Structure formats: C-alpha cells, structure tokens
C-alpha cells in the first residue's frame, strides 16, 4: 500500500501545515490522473484528425459513432467508478481482505456492461435511420461501431481494475497504461485508416479497429503487470477469485449507478444544447463548439483534483480520521476556487488569441470571443460543483447529489438557457450566450446545494456514511 496515501497524525501538525500536507497528497494522487485524462482525450483528437484527412464522410461517421458510444461508456465508467472510494475506504480501514472480493464484483459488472454495450452498439440501425444519414455515411458509422465493439470488454476491464489501482493510491498505474493505449492508437490508426502494411484502406472504420486493438493491448499489459508486480503480490486476481456476490454487487450499484447517471445527464445535456443551437447557423455552432472545447480542456485539471479528492476522503473516512477528511473536503474548495479564478482571468485576457488557434474565420472568432467571456464565469461554477460532488463521493454519498445535478441541469440550467437564447421573456434573446448563462446558473445552483450538503451533512459522520455502508461491508 502506498504510504503517500496514509493519514498523518493530526495532533502533531498545525492547521495550515495539515492543509498543505493534504494539498500535496492531492497533487501526488491527481497528477497521474490528469495525465491519464489527457491521454484518453488525445485518443479522440487523434481519431478526429486522422479520419478528417481521409474524407469528410469518414470524419462525420466517426463523430456520429463517438457520440453514440461515449454516453454509454460514461455511464458504465461512472458506475464502476464506485470501486475507487469503496476500495480506498477498505484500504484506509486496513480491511485488506475485502479489497479483492470488491474488485471481482466490479469485474462481473464490467462483463455485464460489456454485453449491454456490444448489443446496443452493433444494433444502431434504427438510430441511424432516425438521423436520416446518407447511406454511405451510415454504413461507415455502423462499421466503425462494429469494430469498436470488439474493444469494449477491454475498455471496461481497465475501468474496473482502475478501482483497484486508484483505490490503493497507485494512480500512476492507469496513467502509464492510458499513455500506452494512446501510443498504440496513433500508428494503428495510420495503418487501418490509410491502408498500410498490405491492408486495405478502411477510412473511418479503421478508427474503430485501431481503438479496439489499443484498448485490448493495454488491458492485457495491465493484467500482466498486476500479475507480476511485487506491489500487487497481495492482490492476485486468480488466487483471490471469488464467486459473484449479490449483496456486494448491490453495494457497488447503490453507489455507482447514481454516479453513472449523473455523468450521463451532464453529457447528454451538452448534446441537446448542440442540437438546439443548430438552427442559429454553422458560425454560431462552430463558436460554441470551440468555447466548449476550451473549457473542457481546462476542466481536466479540476476534474483530476476532484477524482483525487474522492480517493483521499474515502481513505480518511475508512482510516477513522474524520477531522482530516473534513479539512481536505473544505480546504479543497479554496484550492478549486483559486484554480478557477486563474483560468477565468486567462480566458478573459487571451480570448482572441485562443480563438485564433482554432480558426481563421473572423466571424467564428467573434462568436468564440464573446462566448469565452461567459465561459470564464461558467467554469468557476463548474469547478466548485465538481469539487463538492467529488468530496461527497468520497463519503459514498451519491444518490442525493444525483438528484441535485438532475434538478440543476435539466430543471434549471437547460430551460433557463433556452429562454435566454431564443425568447424575449426575460431579456432580449441572447443567442448562444443564453445557454452559457443558463448553464452557469444551473451549475451555481448545484454548487450551492452540493456545498450545503457537504458542509452540513456528510462530514458529520451521520446518515450519509452510515446508509451506504450497510451493504457489502
């Protein structure tokens, strides 16, 4: 077990020193998570760029295919993400005997999720028909998804095993294998898309095969590493095999399904906004996509800190250090706010330079610059809410936060954004900026409600922890 993930004696440090120590621990845990997130994002960028060089139809097909598999994967990623706080909590409590049984229940869920994803992705013909795609584009999209589906078991296997490695505080493991997957994906794309080494040129379909192979190799390499590493000699997948356990599976689902649904709700909301903005024309849509991409890139840092925060809080709760858990939960909001403020100032000061990196079209640049001003405020609210919800996940409190996010996004943010964008009911129609204002309002609502729950409920060690620890423990 990683000593950097251990709590320090609370009485021997001042409050300021303890805070700095915890922030340093977050950096140690979160740095590799950030690199892993960037590597995973790079795969999407590589697919988009290389498919675009093949043809516009291949680019469109890969984009449509990605928009179909990504929400499904995000749901299962969130669901399996419950393993991280669960195993981290066992690690903190020194309940080593519970770690591999929990891991195996996660692997069973990953297997079931793989079957569901494969069945859905290989039978998207009705969806493609509804989209009324050109026949050749629909054919490439289905071919891409059919190829991608072969790598789904490996993708979810890695996701489940991440619960073990991250839960033990070894976040560099998934970082290494995420980078490996990206390094494999690049040449595989080149070979399959353009037809090298005697293979026929597959275009967008080749992206699916390249991704499947890179995921498969990374999964096999991860299994070999876990089997041979001295660090994991006490956590052996084969010798520690256990049968499916219904209470253990229910425990993971009780924590994980709300996480998966929350992530799915957020991702689907951005897809809906893109559809709503389509009637405003390609210039507006392009500017919106650029602004969204910029914010998404910046969001990788606070998201990584949030994932590290989940691990740290769950570890400290398991280790019986509630005061330190409370300290890191609350002080992380200061760290998050400072990070968000720096990003906001950067967006405001460099909006024209940032837009110029994406496009030469002056009209698109003008739209992007205007939206980045709203995005600067948006990302402050976004960073605050992700920090709060990440801390709550460390307390295994996920169900109520799910409802908070559902209300904030779909009950407040999206309707408000629609009114501000298309109607004069509140103010003169704002265009695409209206959705950014609406989303900011929704995220601010989420931050306030989640912050209230974090400050007044979970750290007290009451129902938020007791309810979720009743099963599987």
C-alpha positions, 0 to 999 in steps of 0.5 A, spaced: 500 500 500 502 506 498 504 510 504 503 517 500 496 515 501 496 514 509 493 519 514 498 523 518 497 524 525 493 530 526 495 532 533 502 533 531 501 538 525 498 545 525 492 547 521 495 550 515 501 545 515 495 539 515 492 543 509 498 543 505 500 536 507 493 534 504 494 539 498 500 535 496 497 528 497 492 531 492 497 533 487 501 526 488 494 522 487 491 527 481 497 528 477 497 521 474 490 522 473 490 528 469 495 525 465 491 519 464 485 524 462 489 527 457 491 521 454 484 518 453 482 525 450 488 525 445 485 518 443 479 522 440 483 528 437 487 523 434 481 519 431 478 526 429 484 528 425 486 522 422 479 520 419 478 528 417 484 527 412 481 521 409 474 524 407 469 528 410 464 522 410 469 518 414 470 524 419 462 525 420 461 517 421 466 517 426 463 523 430 456 520 429 459 513 432 463 517 438 457 520 440 453 514 440 458 510 444 461 515 449 454 516 453 454 509 454 461 508 456 460 514 461 455 511 464 458 504 465 465 508 467 461 512 472 458 506 475 464 502 476 467 508 478 464 506 485 470 501 486 475 507 487 472 510 494 469 503 496 476 500 495 480 506 498 475 506 504 477 498 505 484 500 504 484 506 509 480 501 514 486 496 513 480 491 511 485 488 506 481 482 505 475 485 502 479 489 497 479 483 492 472 480 493 470 488 491 474 488 485 471 481 482 464 484 483 466 490 479 469 485 474 462 481 473 459 488 472 464 490 467 462 483 463 455 485 464 456 492 461 460 489 456 454 485 453 449 491 454 454 495 450 456 490 444 448 489 443 446 496 443 452 498 439 452 493 433 444 494 433 444 502 431 440 501 425 434 504 427 438 510 430 441 511 424 435 511 420 432 516 425 438 521 423 436 520 416 444 519 414 446 518 407 447 511 406 454 511 405 455 515 411 451 510 415 454 504 413 461 507 415 458 509 422 455 502 423 462 499 421 466 503 425 461 501 431 462 494 429 469 494 430 469 498 436 465 493 439 470 488 439 474 493 444 469 494 449 470 488 454 477 491 454 475 498 455 471 496 461 476 491 464 481 497 465 475 501 468 474 496 473 481 494 475 482 502 475 478 501 482 483 497 484 489 501 482 486 508 484 483 505 490 490 503 493 493 510 491 497 507 485 494 512 480 500 512 476 498 505 474 492 507 469 496 513 467 502 509 464 497 504 461 492 510 458 499 513 455 500 506 452 493 505 449 494 512 446 501 510 443 498 504 440 492 508 437 496 513 433 500 508 428 494 503 428 490 508 426 495 510 420 495 503 418 487 501 418 485 508 416 490 509 410 491 502 408 498 500 410 502 494 411 498 490 405 491 492 408 486 495 405 484 502 406 478 502 411 477 510 412 473 511 418 472 504 420 479 503 421 478 508 427 474 503 430 479 497 429 485 501 431 481 503 438 479 496 439 486 493 438 489 499 443 484 498 448 485 490 448 493 491 448 493 495 454 488 491 458 492 485 457 499 489 459 495 491 465 493 484 467 500 482 466 503 487 470 498 486 476 500 479 475 507 480 476 508 486 480 511 485 487 506 491 489 500 487 487 503 480 490 497 481 495 492 482 490 492 476 485 486 476 481 486 468 480 488 466 487 483 471 490 477 469 485 471 469 488 464 467 486 459 473 484 456 476 490 449 479 490 449 483 496 456 486 494 454 487 487 448 491 490 453 495 494 457 497 488 450 499 484 447 503 490 453 507 489 455 507 482 449 507 478 447 514 481 454 516 479 453 513 472 447 517 471 449 523 473 455 523 468 450 521 463 445 527 464 451 532 464 453 529 457 447 528 454 445 535 456 451 538 452 448 534 446 441 537 446 444 544 447 448 542 440 442 540 437 438 546 439 443 551 437 443 548 430 438 552 427 442 559 429 447 557 423 454 553 422 458 560 425 454 560 431 455 552 432 462 552 430 463 558 436 460 554 441 463 548 439 470 551 440 468 555 447 466 548 449 472 545 447 476 550 451 473 549 457 473 542 457 480 542 456 481 546 462 476 542 466 481 536 466 485 539 471 479 540 476 476 534 474 483 530 476 483 534 483 476 532 484 477 524 482 483 525 487 479 528 492 474 522 492 480 517 493 483 521 499 476 522 503 474 515 502 481 513 505 480 518 511 473 516 512 475 508 512 482 510 516 477 513 522 480 520 521 474 524 520 477 531 522 482 530 516 477 528 511 473 534 513 479 539 512 481 536 505 473 536 503 473 544 505 480 546 504 479 543 497 474 548 495 479 554 496 484 550 492 478 549 486 476 556 487 483 559 486 484 554 480 478 557 477 479 564 478 486 563 474 483 560 468 477 565 468 482 571 468 486 567 462 480 566 458 478 573 459 485 576 457 487 571 451 480 570 448 482 572 441 488 569 441 485 562 443 480 563 438 485 564 433 488 557 434 482 554 432 480 558 426 481 563 421 474 565 420 473 572 423 466 571 424 467 564 428 472 568 432 467 573 434 462 568 436 468 564 440 470 571 443 464 573 446 462 566 448 469 565 452 467 571 456 461 567 459 465 561 459 470 564 464 464 565 469 461 558 467 467 554 469 468 557 476 461 554 477 463 548 474 469 547 478 466 548 485 460 543 483 465 538 481 469 539 487 463 538 492 460 532 488 467 529 488 468 530 496 461 527 497 463 521 493 468 520 497 463 519 503 459 514 498 454 519 498 451 519 491 444 518 490 442 525 493 447 529 489 444 525 483 438 528 484 441 535 485 445 535 478 438 532 475 434 538 478 440 543 476 441 541 469 435 539 466 430 543 471 434 549 471 440 550 467 437 547 460 430 551 460 433 557 463 438 557 457 433 556 452 429 562 454 435 566 454 437 564 447 431 564 443 425 568 447 424 575 449 421 573 456 426 575 460 431 579 456 432 580 449 434 573 446 441 572 447 443 567 442 448 562 444 450 566 450 443 564 453 445 557 454 452 559 457 448 563 462 443 558 463 448 553 464 452 557 469 446 558 473 444 551 473 451 549 475 451 555 481 445 552 483 448 545 484 454 548 487 450 551 492 446 545 494 452 540 493 456 545 498 450 545 503 450 538 503 457 537 504 458 542 509 452 540 513 451 533 512 456 528 510 462 530 514 458 529 520 459 522 520 451 521 520 446 518 515 450 519 509 456 514 511 452 510 515 446 508 509 451 506 504 455 502 508 450 497 510 451 493 504 457 489 502 461 491 508 
